[in-house]
Amino acid sequence: MGAGEDGRSAEGVLADTGDAETAGYVQWLPKLGDSSWPLHARITAADIRDGVNLNDYPVERWDDGRVTYVSCMEDHLAVSTQYGGTLPTLVRLATALLDDKL
């Protein structure tokens, strides 16, 4: 995936989380250019199999690793978080799935 209209990479857009305490611990997937679809498609690229898919690819360190992104398009739910250890990551994923945004 290349850069958006503003020249920022997909990884750069994901890394720009803001402060979780003010922007929210669970946030909608940000827009790349004028749509969230390119990031959603990138995150769900491994969706060639049924079930839960985990993607591990190099990304920039997020401004606030406590943020979890959610996106729901075309009956696909994507939840993205930066790994921060086993238990914190599990809590972030559970919190996102139970959040009012969904």
C-alpha positions in Angstrom: 0.0 0.0 0.0 1.4 3.3 -1.0 1.0 6.7 0.5 -2.3 8.6 0.8 -3.1 11.9 -0.8 -1.2 13.8 1.9 1.9 11.6 1.3 1.6 9.7 4.6 2.2 5.9 4.6 -0.4 3.5 5.9 1.8 2.7 8.9 2.2 6.4 9.6 -1.5 7.0 9.7 -2.0 4.0 12.1 0.8 5.2 14.3 -0.8 8.7 14.7 -3.1 7.6 17.5 -3.2 10.7 19.6 -3.4 10.4 23.4 -5.7 7.5 24.4 -7.0 9.3 27.4 -8.4 12.2 25.3 -9.0 10.6 21.9 -10.3 7.3 23.3 -8.8 3.9 23.9 -11.0 2.4 21.2 -11.1 4.4 17.9 -12.5 3.9 14.5 -9.8 3.0 11.9 -8.4 6.3 10.5 -8.8 7.5 7.0 -6.0 7.2 4.4 -6.8 9.9 1.9 -10.6 10.2 2.1 -11.6 6.7 3.1 -10.9 4.0 5.8 -11.3 1.3 3.2 -7.6 1.1 2.1 -6.5 0.4 5.7 -9.4 -2.0 6.3 -8.5 -3.9 3.2 -4.8 -4.0 4.2 -5.6 -5.3 7.7 -8.0 -8.0 6.4 -5.7 -9.1 3.5 -5.1 -12.4 5.2 -8.9 -13.2 5.1 -8.4 -16.0 2.6 -9.2 -18.5 5.4 -12.2 -18.8 7.6 -11.9 -17.9 11.3 -9.6 -15.6 13.1 -6.6 -14.2 11.2 -3.6 -12.6 12.7 -1.3 -10.4 10.7 2.2 -9.7 11.8 3.9 -7.0 9.6 6.3 -4.3 10.4 4.6 -1.0 11.5 5.7 2.2 13.1 5.5 2.4 16.9 2.2 4.0 17.7 2.0 7.3 19.6 0.0 5.6 22.3 0.1 1.8 22.3 -3.0 1.6 24.4 -5.2 2.5 21.5 -7.2 -0.2 19.6 -8.7 0.5 16.2 -12.0 -1.1 15.1 -13.4 -1.2 11.6 -16.5 -2.9 10.2 -17.0 -3.0 6.4 -18.8 -5.5 4.2 -19.5 -7.8 7.1 -15.9 -8.0 8.2 -14.9 -6.8 11.6 -11.2 -5.8 12.0 -9.6 -5.0 15.3 -6.0 -3.8 15.4 -3.8 -3.1 18.3 -0.1 -2.8 18.9 1.3 -5.7 20.9 2.1 -4.7 24.4 2.6 -8.1 26.2 0.2 -11.0 26.5 -2.3 -9.8 29.1 -2.4 -6.1 28.1 -3.0 -7.1 24.4 -5.8 -9.5 25.4 -7.4 -6.8 27.5 -7.2 -4.3 24.6 -8.9 -6.8 22.2 -11.6 -7.7 24.7 -12.2 -4.0 25.5 -12.6 -3.2 21.8 -15.0 -6.0 21.2 -17.2 -4.9 24.2 -17.0 -1.2 23.4 -20.2 0.8 22.5 -18.8 1.6 19.1 -19.6 -1.9 18.0 
